[in-house]
């Protein structure tokens, strides 16, 4: 044995790299003999540009210790061994090593040397010339390791044609079938025509890598599918939420339920709970088909027939409640390019990749040049990941059933889309829940939940670039962009179109779209509410930076204001847009927003905030019209409603609003508030310029605290809501209508009866208890103004029943909660 070791060391044998599947198994021999042998196998040399030397666990011991003729030398590997070593290098070293090996970059195998280690007399009880096998080092057998790394080449799988001249469907399908569970399939560079469907076998988890490979299909069936299996449905009872105390001593609410038999689940298992209850927010189905409730849940503990979940269930289940177990089958796709033939792009059944009922499937660095309806579809998957994918174009032709979707999420949970570029699609991302009959298979149940789209870009989209449907919940768009929509003449196009509930748009960008964010419900049914928008930049929106359009004329709740918070938006910049906010039947909160309309075009309206049958709460808002030189500037617009609307009121709360304008703006609009139906409660409204009428139109019940505050270097402006001018008819009909709309605690009113003698007929009730109003008669008039206890209801005079004011006279009254009472 000593002589053999010395001889082998002198020969510097070839040590081939083994795949990750050949790592020593737990419990493998840890005898000193084996450890010395593994140390001896270490590789030390590494030339520039080659893979790092592997650890002892990666040494392909069986190949290294093949004795040479004569007893003390090594046998040169044959060509099959050389091809096999490439596959082994791919499996151990990853994608970069694989690509290098396939192109010959790695060159000849690394040379190794023996370290100066203590000599041994035997290895695993063997003496003399010893051949170490996989069993000796606790590794998988070579045949198993070879099968785990399959290369889809024509020599191994007849029918594969990397030139694209003939159909490769059968050969590629045979390669998929030859790849074992947990294995990896390498598709070498080339163009492969796929006329049929490639299907990953059910129950088999595998990885497919194809950098440099292009698969072209005709679009009449999905190109690539993978489908996991759920367990048989299990009935449950006594579904409830309870507070549970954990080992740390902390307690939290979780869901629990009881099954008929001991389920055999373990902590961490994933279940899917479903029922035949309809998803409340979903659009209506037909023929008994509905979008139905379902969600994924994780097992925390099992005690006999009682299962404790890791969190409370989100949904409320009542009808035919049951659950299934979710298998651990997964799929990883990396590096391929997919395309569709010229004829195939008009096919209505064209799904390129469809993954169903899988755990944590991965799609990475995949490019789809053309698809005929849907590029990527993920149905009822748990925790999928789509990373750095490119979609160059998907056909939208709705009459032909071609949807034009980049990524379609059908009822999956906790998916994540990282990066990527999507162009020439209807939606870069959208979701939906199928309409199914009661008691259907579990895969069709449940809403899309918790998807994150991060750092992705959509451009040249035909409709909403990033889109959600009514059944989805808590989809997040983070640091995403939509640039340059291409309308197709149906429903307009937004950067972010939000249906469903509780979606978020965070740190996103919209350029050259019709609107930045649209919160909407479909014409016939569906709900949309609870959304959040923050840190949004919108440029050149032809409609509005934020558009809320709910409960249209064909909706079951037609013309009714939403009872839920439609959207909360903060830190919004709308530059060169037609409107900042336009809300119909919505409830909206907007904070920290800037609106900078463009130079403008003749007859086009440029509105800051437009309200129709909505409630809007807007705080810290800048409406900057200083660049606008054409069109119709309207800072605040209320669109009137009739008695067919509910509640039929345009209600707006403003706090800290600044309107910047110019002489050009004032020449094109006489007042900043437009629309007499507008019910306004405003504080801290500032104008840098005076308008002809300040503050403008509003409902009688409005309260507006405003003032003019000139820009630096401009002539001083001192008009404000604490000072009014009344004359002519206002002195007769109701002098307090405008006065009481000021929330200032003290108001001065200049009265100008000219040469007429007027008598007030009514003092309407005030709004602010303790508010003091001082009337004084202009000193250059000859007329008078009379207030009489008998002729003027609502006023109480001190020591007299009537008081007539002439030039330089004054009257001071205070609202005591019941009457305007003269102060002595």
C-alpha positions in Angstrom: 0.0 0.0 0.0 2.8 2.4 0.8 4.4 1.7 -2.6 1.1 2.2 -4.3 0.5 5.6 -2.7 4.0 6.7 -3.7 3.5 5.5 -7.3 0.1 7.2 -7.6 1.6 10.4 -6.3 4.3 10.3 -8.9 1.8 9.7 -11.7 -0.2 12.8 -10.7 -3.5 11.2 -11.7 -6.5 12.8 -13.3 -9.2 13.7 -10.7 -12.5 14.3 -12.4 -15.2 16.5 -10.7 -18.3 14.9 -9.4 -21.8 16.3 -9.4 -23.6 17.6 -6.3 -25.6 14.4 -6.3 -22.4 12.5 -5.5 -21.7 14.2 -2.2 -21.1 11.8 0.7 -24.4 10.8 2.2 -25.2 11.5 5.9 -23.8 8.6 7.9 -21.1 7.7 5.4 -17.9 6.2 6.6 -15.8 8.7 8.6 -12.9 6.3 9.2 -9.4 7.8 9.1 -8.6 5.7 6.1 -11.4 7.3 4.1 -10.6 10.8 5.3 -6.9 10.3 4.3 -8.1 9.1 0.8 -10.4 12.1 0.4 -7.6 14.5 1.5 -5.3 12.9 -1.1 -7.9 13.7 -3.7 -7.7 17.4 -3.3 -6.9 19.4 -6.4 -4.6 22.4 -6.0 -4.0 23.7 -9.4 -6.3 26.3 -11.0 -5.5 28.1 -14.2 -7.0 31.5 -14.9 -10.5 31.3 -16.2 -11.2 27.8 -15.0 -13.5 26.6 -12.3 -12.4 26.7 -8.6 -10.9 23.5 -7.3 -13.5 21.4 -5.6 -13.4 20.2 -2.1 -12.8 16.6 -1.3 -16.5 16.0 -1.4 -16.5 16.7 -5.1 -13.7 14.2 -6.0 -14.8 11.6 -8.4 -13.0 8.9 -6.6 -13.9 5.9 -8.7 -12.6 7.4 -11.9 -9.4 8.7 -10.2 -8.4 5.3 -8.8 -8.7 3.2 -11.9 -5.3 1.2 -12.0 -3.2 1.2 -15.1 -1.8 -1.9 -16.7 1.2 -3.0 -14.8 -0.3 -2.4 -11.5 1.0 1.0 -10.5 -0.2 3.6 -13.0 -3.5 5.2 -14.3 -5.6 4.4 -17.3 -6.2 7.3 -19.7 -9.9 8.1 -20.0 -11.6 7.2 -23.2 -13.9 9.5 -25.1 -17.0 8.5 -23.3 -15.3 9.3 -20.0 -14.4 12.7 -21.4 -18.0 13.5 -22.4 -19.1 12.2 -19.0 -16.7 14.5 -17.2 -18.2 17.5 -19.0 -21.6 16.6 -17.6 -20.1 16.1 -14.2 -18.4 19.5 -14.3 -21.7 21.1 -15.2 -23.5 19.6 -12.3 -20.8 20.5 -9.8 -19.7 23.8 -11.1 -23.0 25.3 -12.2 -24.0 27.1 -15.3 -20.8 29.0 -16.0 -18.7 25.9 -15.8 -21.2 24.0 -17.9 -21.1 26.5 -20.7 -17.3 26.6 -20.6 -17.1 22.8 -20.7 -19.5 22.5 -23.6 -17.4 24.9 -25.6 -14.0 23.5 -24.7 -12.9 26.4 -22.6 -12.0 24.2 -19.7 -9.6 22.2 -21.9 -7.8 19.3 -20.5 -8.6 18.0 -17.0 -6.8 19.6 -14.1 -3.7 17.9 -12.9 -3.5 17.0 -9.2 -0.8 16.1 -6.8 -0.6 14.1 -3.6 -0.2 16.1 -0.4 2.4 15.1 2.1 0.2 13.1 4.4 0.8 10.3 6.9 1.2 7.0 5.2 -1.5 4.3 5.8 -1.3 0.5 5.7 -4.9 -0.1 4.6 -8.1 1.6 3.4 -11.4 0.3 4.7 -9.7 -3.0 5.6 -8.1 -3.4 2.1 -4.4 -3.6 1.6 -2.1 -3.6 -1.4 -3.5 -2.0 -4.6 -6.9 -0.6 -3.6 -9.7 0.7 -5.8 -12.1 3.1 -3.9 -15.7 2.9 -5.0 -18.7 5.1 -4.4 -19.6 2.9 -1.4 -16.2 3.5 0.2 -16.7 7.3 0.3 -20.5 7.3 0.8 -21.3 8.8 -2.6 -23.9 7.9 -5.2 -23.0 5.3 -7.7 -21.6 6.7 -11.0 -24.6 5.5 -13.0 -27.0 7.4 -10.7 -24.8 10.5 -10.9 -24.6 10.3 -14.7 -28.4 10.0 -14.9 -28.9 13.1 -12.7 -27.1 15.2 -15.3 -28.7 14.5 -18.7 -27.6 16.3 -21.9 -30.3 16.5 -24.7 -28.0 15.7 -27.6 -29.0 13.9 -30.8 -26.7 11.0 -30.1 -28.4 10.1 -26.9 -32.0 11.0 -27.9 -32.8 10.4 -31.6 -35.1 12.9 -33.1 -33.5 16.0 -31.6 -32.4 18.4 -34.3 -30.5 21.5 -33.1 -30.6 23.0 -36.6 -34.4 23.5 -36.4 -35.0 21.8 -39.7 -37.2 19.0 -38.2 -39.5 18.5 -35.3 -37.6 17.8 -32.0 -40.6 17.3 -29.8 -40.2 13.5 -29.3 -36.4 13.6 -28.7 -36.7 16.4 -26.2 -39.6 14.7 -24.5 -37.5 11.5 -24.2 -34.8 13.5 -22.6 -37.2 14.9 -20.1 -38.4 11.4 -19.3 -34.8 10.2 -18.9 -34.1 12.9 -16.3 -34.8 11.5 -12.8 -36.5 13.2 -9.9 -34.0 15.8 -8.6 -32.0 15.7 -11.8 -31.0 18.3 -14.4 -31.4 18.5 -18.1 -29.0 20.4 -20.3 -30.3 21.6 -23.7 -27.2 22.6 -25.8 -27.1 25.6 -27.9 -29.1 25.5 -31.1 -32.6 26.0 -32.6 -35.2 23.3 -31.8 -38.5 23.1 -33.6 -41.2 21.9 -31.2 -44.5 21.2 -33.0 -46.1 19.5 -30.0 -46.1 19.8 -26.2 -43.2 19.2 -23.9 -44.5 17.9 -20.5 -42.5 17.4 -17.4 -43.7 14.2 -15.8 -46.0 14.6 -12.8 -44.3 14.1 -9.4 -40.8 14.7 -10.8 -38.8 17.8 -9.7 -36.1 18.8 -12.2 -34.1 21.6 -13.6 -33.7 22.5 -17.3 -30.9 24.7 -18.4 -30.6 25.9 -22.0 -28.3 28.9 -22.5 -28.0 29.3 -26.2 -30.9 27.1 -27.0 -34.0 28.4 -28.8 -37.3 26.4 -28.8 -39.7 27.4 -31.6 -43.3 26.2 -31.5 -46.4 26.6 -33.6 -48.6 27.9 -30.8 -51.5 25.4 -31.1 -50.7 23.8 -27.7 -48.6 25.0 -24.8 -44.9 24.6 -25.5 -43.8 23.5 -22.1 -46.0 22.3 -19.2 -45.4 21.0 -15.7 -48.1 19.9 -13.4 -47.9 18.9 -9.7 -50.4 16.7 -7.9 -52.5 17.5 -4.9 -53.5 14.9 -2.3 -57.0 13.5 -2.1 -59.5 16.0 -0.5 -59.9 15.8 3.3 -62.9 17.0 5.1 -62.5 19.2 8.2 -64.7 20.5 11.0 -64.6 22.9 13.9 -62.5 25.4 11.9 -61.8 28.2 14.4 -59.2 30.9 15.4 -57.6 30.5 18.8 -54.8 32.2 20.8 -51.9 29.8 21.1 -48.9 30.2 23.4 -45.7 29.2 21.7 -42.5 27.9 23.3 -41.1 31.4 23.6 -44.0 32.3 25.9 -45.6 34.6 23.4 -49.1 34.1 22.2 -50.7 34.8 18.8 -54.0 33.9 17.0 -53.9 30.9 14.7 -56.4 28.8 12.9 -57.2 25.3 14.1 -59.4 22.5 12.7 -60.2 18.9 13.2 -60.1 16.0 10.8 -61.8 12.6 10.9 -58.5 10.7 11.0 -55.0 11.4 12.1 -53.7 13.3 9.0 -50.0 12.4 9.2 -48.9 15.9 8.4 -45.7 17.5 9.8 -44.8 21.0 10.7 -43.9 23.0 7.6 -46.2 21.0 5.3 -48.2 23.2 2.9 -52.0 22.6 2.6 -54.6 24.2 0.4 -58.0 24.9 2.0 -60.9 25.5 -0.3 -64.7 25.9 -0.2 -67.5 26.5 -2.7 -68.1 30.0 -1.4 -67.7 32.7 -4.0 -64.9 35.2 -3.7 -66.8 38.3 -2.5 -64.9 40.8 -4.7 -64.9 38.7 -7.9 -66.7 39.6 -11.1 -69.8 37.6 -11.7 -69.7 34.2 -13.3 -72.3 32.4 -15.4 -74.0 29.0 -15.5 -73.2 28.3 -11.9 -69.5 28.9 -12.4 -67.9 31.3 -9.9 -64.5 32.3 -8.7 -64.4 30.4 -5.4 -62.5 30.8 -2.1 -59.2 29.0 -1.4 -55.8 29.7 0.1 -52.5 28.1 1.0 -51.7 27.4 4.6 -48.6 26.1 6.5 -48.9 23.5 9.2 -47.4 24.5 12.6 -48.3 21.4 14.6 -50.4 18.3 14.6 -51.8 16.7 17.7 -53.8 13.6 16.9 -56.8 14.8 14.8 -56.2 18.5 15.6 -54.1 20.6 13.2 -52.7 24.0 14.2 -51.7 26.3 11.3 -48.9 28.9 11.4 -51.3 31.8 11.1 -55.0 32.6 11.0 -56.8 31.9 7.7 -57.6 35.1 5.7 -60.9 33.9 4.3 -64.2 32.9 5.9 -65.2 29.4 4.8 -68.7 27.8 5.1 -69.7 25.7 2.2 -68.2 22.3 1.4 -64.9 23.1 3.2 -62.1 20.7 2.5 -58.3 20.7 2.0 -55.6 19.0 0.1 -51.9 18.5 0.7 -49.5 20.3 -1.7 -46.7 18.1 -3.0 -43.1 19.2 -3.0 -42.7 18.9 -6.7 -40.9 21.9 -8.3 -39.4 22.9 -11.6 -36.5 25.2 -12.5 -36.1 26.7 -16.0 -33.0 28.7 -16.9 -31.5 30.3 -19.9 -33.8 29.2 -22.8 -35.2 31.3 -25.5 -38.7 30.5 -26.7 -40.3 31.7 -29.9 -43.4 31.1 -32.0 -43.7 30.6 -35.7 -45.1 33.3 -38.0 -48.3 31.2 -38.4 -48.4 30.4 -34.7 -48.7 33.9 -33.4 -52.3 34.0 -34.6 -53.3 30.9 -32.7 -55.7 31.4 -29.9 -54.3 28.6 -27.7 -50.8 29.8 -27.5 -49.4 29.5 -24.0 -45.6 29.2 -24.0 -44.9 28.0 -20.5 -47.6 26.8 -18.1 -46.7 25.7 -14.6 -49.5 24.2 -12.4 -49.8 23.1 -8.8 -46.0 23.4 -8.0 -44.0 24.4 -4.9 -41.5 27.2 -5.5 -41.0 26.9 -9.2 -38.3 29.0 -10.7 -38.0 30.7 -14.1 -34.7 32.5 -14.6 -33.0 34.3 -17.5 -35.6 33.1 -20.0 -36.5 35.0 -23.1 -39.8 34.8 -25.0 -39.5 36.5 -28.3 -43.1 35.9 -29.5 -46.1 34.3 -27.9 -49.6 34.0 -29.3 -51.7 34.6 -26.2 -49.8 34.1 -22.9 -46.1 34.0 -22.3 -45.9 32.6 -18.8 -48.9 31.1 -16.9 -48.6 30.0 -13.3 -51.7 28.3 -11.9 -52.2 27.5 -8.2 -48.4 27.6 -7.5 -47.0 28.3 -4.1 -44.0 30.7 -3.9 -43.0 30.9 -7.6 -40.0 33.0 -8.8 -39.6 34.7 -12.2 -36.3 36.5 -12.5 -34.8 38.6 -15.2 -37.0 37.4 -18.0 -37.6 39.1 -21.3 -40.9 39.0 -23.2 -40.6 40.7 -26.5 -44.2 40.4 -27.8 -47.5 38.6 -27.1 -50.4 38.9 -29.6 -53.6 40.6 -28.3 -56.6 39.7 -30.3 -59.5 39.4 -27.9 -62.2 38.3 -30.5 -59.8 35.4 -31.3 -59.2 34.6 -27.7 -55.7 35.9 -27.7 -55.1 37.7 -24.4 -51.7 39.3 -24.9 -50.5 38.5 -21.3 -46.8 38.5 -20.3 -47.3 36.8 -16.9 -50.7 35.4 -15.9 -51.0 34.4 -12.2 -54.1 32.1 -11.7 -54.7 31.8 -8.0 -51.1 31.5 -6.9 -49.7 32.7 -3.6 -46.5 34.5 -2.6 -45.1 34.7 -6.2 -42.2 37.0 -7.0 -41.2 38.6 -10.3 -37.7 40.1 -10.1 -36.6 42.4 -12.9 -37.3 41.7 -16.5 -38.5 43.7 -19.5 -41.9 43.2 -21.1 -42.9 44.9 -24.3 -45.7 44.7 -26.9 -48.1 43.0 -24.5 -51.6 43.8 -23.3 -50.5 43.4 -19.6 -46.9 42.7 -18.5 -48.5 41.1 -15.4 -52.0 40.2 -14.6 -53.9 37.8 -12.5 -57.3 36.1 -12.2 -59.2 33.3 -10.6 -61.0 30.8 -12.9 -64.8 30.6 -12.8 -65.5 27.0 -11.8 -68.4 24.8 -10.8 -68.9 23.8 -7.2 -67.0 20.7 -5.9 -64.3 21.1 -8.6 -60.7 20.1 -8.2 -58.8 22.2 -5.7 -56.3 23.7 -8.2 -59.0 26.0 -9.6 -59.9 27.6 -6.2 -58.5 30.7 -4.5 -57.4 34.2 -5.3 -54.0 35.4 -6.2 -52.4 36.6 -3.0 -49.2 38.3 -2.0 -47.4 38.5 -5.4 -44.5 40.9 -5.6 -43.3 42.5 -8.8 -40.0 44.1 -8.2 -37.8 46.2 -10.5 -39.5 45.2 -13.7 -40.1 47.4 -16.8 -43.1 47.4 -19.2 -43.1 49.3 -22.5 -45.3 49.6 -25.5 -48.2 47.9 -23.7 -51.7 47.8 -25.2 -53.7 48.2 -22.0 -52.8 48.5 -18.3 -49.1 47.7 -18.2 -49.3 46.2 -14.6 -52.7 44.9 -13.9 -54.8 43.0 -11.3 -58.2 41.5 -11.5 -61.1 41.6 -9.0 -60.3 38.3 -7.2 -56.7 39.2 -6.2 -55.4 40.6 -3.0 -52.2 42.2 -1.7 -50.3 42.3 -5.0 -47.3 44.7 -4.7 -45.6 46.6 -7.5 -42.2 47.8 -6.2 -39.8 50.0 -8.2 -41.5 49.1 -11.4 -41.9 51.3 -14.5 -44.4 51.6 -17.4 -43.2 53.6 -20.4 -45.1 54.4 -23.6 -48.6 52.8 -23.9 -50.1 51.9 -27.2 -53.9 52.1 -27.0 -55.9 49.4 -28.8 -59.2 51.2 -28.6 -60.9 49.3 -25.8 -60.7 50.7 -22.2 -57.7 53.0 -22.1 -54.4 52.2 -20.5 -52.7 52.8 -17.2 -49.3 52.1 -15.9 -51.0 50.3 -12.9 -54.6 49.1 -13.1 -55.9 48.0 -9.8 -59.0 45.8 -9.3 -59.5 43.6 -6.3 -58.3 44.7 -2.8 -55.3 45.9 -0.8 -52.8 46.2 -3.6 -49.7 48.4 -3.3 -47.7 50.6 -5.8 -44.5 51.7 -4.2 -41.6 53.7 -5.7 -42.9 53.4 -9.3 -42.7 55.3 -12.6 -45.2 56.1 -15.3 -44.2 57.8 -18.5 -46.5 58.5 -21.5 -49.4 56.5 -20.3 -53.1 57.5 -20.2 -53.0 57.4 -16.4 -50.4 56.6 -13.7 -52.6 54.5 -11.4 -56.2 53.6 -12.2 -58.5 52.1 -9.5 -61.5 50.7 -11.2 -64.3 48.2 -11.3 -65.4 46.4 -14.4 -68.6 47.6 -16.0 -70.8 44.6 -15.0 -69.5 43.6 -11.5 -66.5 43.4 -9.2 -65.1 45.4 -6.3 -61.9 47.4 -5.9 -60.7 49.0 -2.7 -58.1 49.3 0.0 -55.2 50.2 -2.3 -52.0 52.1 -1.3 -49.8 54.2 -3.6 -46.6 55.9 -2.4 -43.6 57.5 -4.1 -45.1 57.7 -7.5 -43.7 59.7 -10.4 -46.1 60.3 -13.4 -45.0 62.1 -16.5 -47.2 63.1 -19.5 -50.4 61.3 -18.4 -53.1 62.2 -20.9 -55.9 61.5 -18.3 -54.8 61.7 -14.7 -51.9 60.7 -12.5 -54.4 59.0 -10.3 -57.8 58.0 -11.7 -60.6 56.4 -9.6 -63.5 55.1 -11.6 -65.9 52.9 -9.8 -69.5 51.6 -10.1 -70.3 52.6 -13.6 -73.8 52.7 -15.1 -73.9 48.9 -15.8 -72.5 47.9 -12.4 -74.9 46.4 -9.7 -73.9 49.4 -7.5 -74.2 51.9 -10.3 -73.6 55.5 -9.3 -73.1 54.7 -5.7 -70.0 55.9 -3.8 -67.8 53.1 -2.6 -68.2 52.4 1.1 -64.6 51.3 1.4 -61.4 53.4 1.2 -60.6 53.2 -2.5 -57.0 54.3 -2.4 -54.5 56.0 -0.1 -51.8 57.9 -2.1 -48.8 59.8 -0.8 -45.7 61.4 -2.3 -47.0 61.7 -5.8 -45.5 63.9 -8.5 -47.6 64.6 -11.7 -45.6 66.4 -14.3 -47.0 67.5 -17.6 -50.2 65.7 -16.8 -53.8 66.8 -17.6 -55.0 66.0 -14.1 -53.6 65.2 -10.7 -56.6 63.3 -9.3 -60.0 62.4 -10.9 -62.4 60.4 -8.8 -65.8 59.1 -9.6 -67.7 57.3 -6.8 -64.5 56.9 -4.8 -63.2 57.5 -1.4 -59.6 58.9 -1.6 -56.9 60.2 0.6 -54.0 62.1 -1.0 -51.0 63.6 0.8 -47.8 65.3 -0.3 -48.5 65.7 -4.0 -47.3 68.1 -6.7 -49.1 68.8 -9.9 -47.3 70.6 -12.7 -49.5 70.8 -15.9 -47.9 71.2 -19.3 -47.7 74.4 -21.4 -51.1 73.2 -22.7 -53.3 73.2 -25.7 -56.3 75.3 -26.6 -59.6 74.1 -25.1 -58.0 71.3 -23.1 -58.8 71.2 -19.4 -56.0 70.9 -16.9 -57.5 70.1 -13.5 -55.8 69.6 -10.2 -58.5 67.7 -8.3 -61.8 66.6 -10.0 -64.6 65.2 -7.8 -67.8 63.5 -8.8 -69.9 61.8 -6.1 -66.6 61.1 -4.2 -65.1 61.9 -0.9 -61.5 63.3 -1.2 -59.2 64.1 1.7 -56.2 66.0 0.3 -53.3 67.4 2.4 -50.1 69.2 1.6 -50.8 69.7 -2.1 -49.1 72.0 -4.7 -50.9 72.9 -7.9 -48.3 74.8 -9.9 -49.7 76.3 -13.1 -46.9 78.7 -13.7 -45.8 76.9 -16.9 -49.3 76.6 -18.3 -50.0 79.2 -21.1 -52.9 77.6 -23.0 -56.0 75.6 -22.3 -58.5 75.8 -19.4 -56.8 75.6 -16.0 -59.1 74.5 -13.2 -57.5 73.8 -9.9 -60.6 72.4 -8.3 -63.6 71.0 -10.2 -66.8 69.5 -9.0 -68.9 67.6 -11.5 -72.5 67.9 -10.5 -74.8 64.9 -10.0 -78.5 64.3 -9.9 -80.8 62.3 -7.6 -79.8 59.0 -9.4 -76.4 59.2 -7.7 -75.8 58.2 -4.0 -75.1 60.2 -2.0 -75.0 62.7 -4.8 -72.5 64.9 -3.2 -69.0 66.1 -4.1 -67.2 66.3 -0.8 -63.6 67.5 -0.4 -61.4 68.1 2.6 -58.3 70.2 2.0 -55.5 71.0 4.4 -52.4 72.9 3.3 -53.0 73.5 -0.4 -51.0 76.0 -2.5 -52.2 77.2 -5.9 -49.5 78.9 -8.0 -50.7 80.7 -11.1 -49.9 83.6 -13.4 -51.7 86.5 -15.1 -52.1 84.2 -18.1 -53.9 81.6 -15.9 -56.1 84.3 -14.3 -57.1 85.5 -17.7 -58.4 82.0 -18.7 -60.2 81.1 -15.5 -62.0 83.5 -13.1 -62.0 81.3 -10.0 -60.0 78.4 -8.6 -63.0 76.5 -7.2 -65.5 75.6 -9.9 -68.8 73.9 -9.4 -71.5 75.0 -7.0 -72.2 71.5 -5.8 -68.8 71.2 -4.2 -69.0 70.7 -0.4 -65.6 71.8 0.8 -63.9 71.9 4.2 -60.6 73.6 3.7 -57.8 75.1 5.8 -54.6 76.6 4.8 -55.4 77.2 1.1 -53.0 79.7 -0.4 -53.0 81.6 -3.8 -50.0 83.5 -5.1 -52.3 85.5 -7.4 -55.7 87.0 -7.0 -58.5 85.6 -9.1 -61.6 87.6 -10.2 -63.7 85.5 -7.7 -62.1 84.1 -4.5 -62.2 81.4 -3.5 -64.9 80.6 -6.1 -67.9 78.3 -6.4 -68.9 76.0 -3.5 -71.9 74.5 -1.8 -73.5 76.6 0.9 -72.3 74.3 3.6 -68.6 74.8 2.7 -66.0 76.1 5.1 -62.8 77.5 3.4 -59.9 79.2 5.1 -57.8 80.9 2.4 -55.5 83.7 1.8 -53.4 85.3 -0.9 -49.7 85.0 -0.3 -47.5 86.4 -3.0 -44.3 84.8 -4.3 -41.1 86.6 -3.2 -40.4 89.7 -5.2 -44.1 90.0 -6.4 -46.6 92.8 -5.3 -48.1 92.0 -1.9 -51.5 90.4 -1.8 -53.7 90.7 1.3 -57.0 89.1 0.4 -58.1 86.3 2.7 -61.1 84.5 4.1 -61.3 86.8 7.1 -62.4 89.7 5.0 -65.5 90.0 2.7 -67.2 92.5 0.5 -71.0 92.5 0.3 -73.3 94.6 -1.9 -76.6 94.8 -3.7 -78.7 91.6 -3.7 -76.5 89.8 -1.1 -77.5 92.4 1.5 -81.1 91.5 1.0 -81.3 87.7 0.5 -78.7 86.3 2.8 -75.6 88.3 3.9 -74.3 85.4 6.0 -74.2 82.7 3.3 -70.6 83.5 2.3 -69.6 84.9 5.6 -70.3 81.7 7.5 -68.2 79.7 5.0 -65.1 81.2 6.5 -63.7 79.2 9.4 -61.8 82.2 10.7 -62.8 83.0 14.3 -63.1 86.7 13.4 -64.5 88.0 10.1 -64.7 91.6 8.8 -67.4 92.4 6.2 -67.3 95.6 4.1 -70.9 96.6 3.2 -71.7 98.7 0.2 -75.4 99.6 -0.3 -74.3 102.3 -2.8 -77.3 104.8 -2.9 -79.9 102.2 -2.2 -81.7 101.4 1.1 -81.6 97.6 1.7 -83.2 95.5 4.5 -81.8 92.0 5.2 -84.5 89.3 5.1 -82.5 86.4 6.8 -79.4 85.6 8.7 -78.7 81.9 8.1 -77.2 79.9 11.0 -73.5 79.9 11.5 -71.1 76.9 11.6 -68.6 77.9 14.3 -69.8 78.7 17.8 -68.1 81.9 19.0 -67.3 83.2 15.6 -67.5 87.1 15.5 -68.5 89.0 12.4 -68.1 92.8 12.2 -70.1 94.7 9.5 -69.1 98.2 8.6 -70.6 100.6 6.0 -68.3 102.0 3.3 -67.7 105.7 4.0 -68.4 106.9 0.5 -72.0 105.8 0.1 -75.4 107.4 0.7 -77.5 104.3 1.0 -78.3 102.3 4.2 -78.7 98.7 5.4 -81.3 97.7 7.9 -81.3 94.6 10.2 -84.7 94.0 11.9 -85.6 91.4 14.6 -88.9 91.0 12.8 -87.8 91.2 9.2 -84.5 89.4 9.7 -84.9 86.0 11.3 -81.8 84.5 13.0 -80.4 87.7 14.6 -80.9 89.1 18.1 -80.2 92.8 18.5 -79.1 94.5 21.8 -81.6 97.0 23.2 -83.6 97.5 20.0 -85.7 95.6 17.5 -84.2 97.2 14.5 -80.9 98.8 13.5 -80.1 100.8 10.4 -76.5 101.3 9.4 -75.2 104.2 7.3 -71.8 105.2 6.2 -69.1 104.6 8.9 -71.5 102.7 11.1 -70.6 99.2 12.4 -72.5 96.1 13.7 -70.8 93.3 15.5 -72.5 89.9 16.1 -71.4 86.5 17.5 -72.8 83.1 16.7 -73.9 81.5 20.0 -75.0 78.2 18.6 -78.7 79.3 18.1 -78.6 82.9 16.8 -76.4 85.7 15.7 -76.4 87.9 18.8 -75.3 91.5 18.7 -72.4 92.3 20.9 -73.0 95.5 23.0 
